Each structure stands twice: as C-alpha cells, then as structure tokens.
C-alpha cells in the first residue's frame, strides 16, 4: 500500500471514531440533547484525480438529501455534536481540449453517499452561528453515463497526445470512501435552522482497479459542494 494512502486511511478511521463518539454523553460541559432533522441541497463541482493524469474541467452536478443532527453538549461558547446525511450526489469529470475544441467527453456518476460528520459551532443559540464539519464519508455507485463528441480516433491517428483509456471503461469498484470537511453559517430561528455550507470531499478509494497490471494507479473523486440546508428541532 502506498504510504500516503496508509496515512489517510488512518485519518479516515480516526475521523470516524471522533464523529461517532461525539454523539455519546459528554464528559464535560453543559448537556444539550438537541435532535434536529431536515433536508439539504446544492451543487457539486467535481473532478477525478487520475494517475496518469487526464486533462479535465470540473463537472457540475446535483447534491441533496436528508440530514439528522444531534448536539450533545455546550462547552464554553462552542456547541459540539454530530451530523449524518443520506444524499444523492452526481460526480464525475468533463474533458475538453483547447487544441481540439471539437472533442469532448463527460462521465457522470450517480452515488448515494453517507457522511458522518463531527459538528462544532460557535455563536448564539438564537441568531447566527459559524460551524465546522469534518468526518469520514462512504458512498455507493448507483449508475453512470458517458457522453462523447468529436472524432477522437481521427485526432489520435494524427498524433494527438490524449489519454483515452477511461473512455468506455466500466466502473470496477462501486464502493467509495473518503474524508469530508466543510464550514459555513447557520441562522437559528424559531421557524427552524437555515444553513449555508461549503464542503470538500477527498476520495481515498479508486473506482478503477489500481494494481500494477492496470493502466491507472489512482482514480479518486474530489468534490467541492455548495449546500443549503434546513433543520427543525425535535428536542431542545
């Protein structure tokens, strides 16, 4: 196993431990026991880390689903808890080339994803709060599709230096996992809690096989998400 992947997988396990234990009874601080449910939605700007590299632009996709949050304690001015989501997420990549503007290729991959996030927030109980999220995330590929335009074979025959091994290649590993981190603002009102968050997902798993016999040694997702959320308190 490559050293950087070994270190990141240790971090993944530690973040999972933190996000799970943050829901347990607090050792210090004021007990809160606040459970909230809601929905979230937004857009993804996704790409794929390929080795060997593939020139690409970010692919826009949908992201949204359901949210549950449990706040377990208040320590000084910091609120501590955990948040879990079940989302539908569109990822993938988009290839375009300045030297070959007639060529394009898009791969859209639809996942159900479940992030397990530690939730830390600072601010007033009623009013504006700043929050931070971090934790592991898992996902499973539901479906994928390809869209290709232009005479790729002709361009290759004329000596174009283009990587095309990924074109038409079936997804070999449908299970996905990685690390998600995010930050944002939450407006807490009597009518509910409104969130605006920016989040980044760093994939640790490869969706193509990556043995020495395979072409790609890395094929992992990187996703920037801009999300809006609404949560209503069930308990306080």
MOJORA-V480174 format. One line per field, one symbol per residue. phi: phi as a letter, one per 40 degrees, with the letter a starting at -180 (. if undefined). psi: psi as a letter, one per 40 degrees, with the letter a starting at -180 (. if undefined). burial: + if it has 9 or more other ideal C-beta (glycine too) atoms within 8 Angstrom, else -. A space follows every 10 residues. Layout:
phi->???
psi->???
burial->???
This chain:
phi->.cdccccccc cdcccccccc ccccdccbgc cbfbbbbaba aibbbbabcb bdcbcabcbc acaaibbbbb bbabbfbbcb aabbbbbcbc bhabbabccb cccaabbbbb bbbbcbbcbb bbiccbhcbb bbbaicabab ccaaabbbbg ccccccccgc cbcbdccgcc ccbccbaabb baaabbbcbc chbbbbbbbb bbcbbbcbdb cccccccaab cbbbbbbbab bbccbb
psi->hidddddddd dddddddddd deeihidiih hdfhhiiaii iaiihiihhi hiihhiiihh iihiaihhhh hdihhbehhh aihiihihhh aaihhihdeg eehihhhhhh ihihhhhhhh ihaidhahih ihiiiihiih hdiiiihhii gddddddeeh ghhedehehi hdhdhiiahh iiiaihhhid eahhihihih hhheiheiif ideidhehgi ihhhhhiiih hhhdi.
burial->----++-++- +++-++-+++ -++--+--+- -+-+++++++ ++++++++++ ---+-+-++- ++++++++++ +++++--+++ +++++-++++ +++++++--+ --++++++++ ++++++++++ +++----+++ ++++++++++ +--+-+-+-+ -+--++---- -++--++--- +-+-++++++ ++++++++-- -+++++++++ ++++++++-+ ---+-+-+++ +++++-++++ +++---
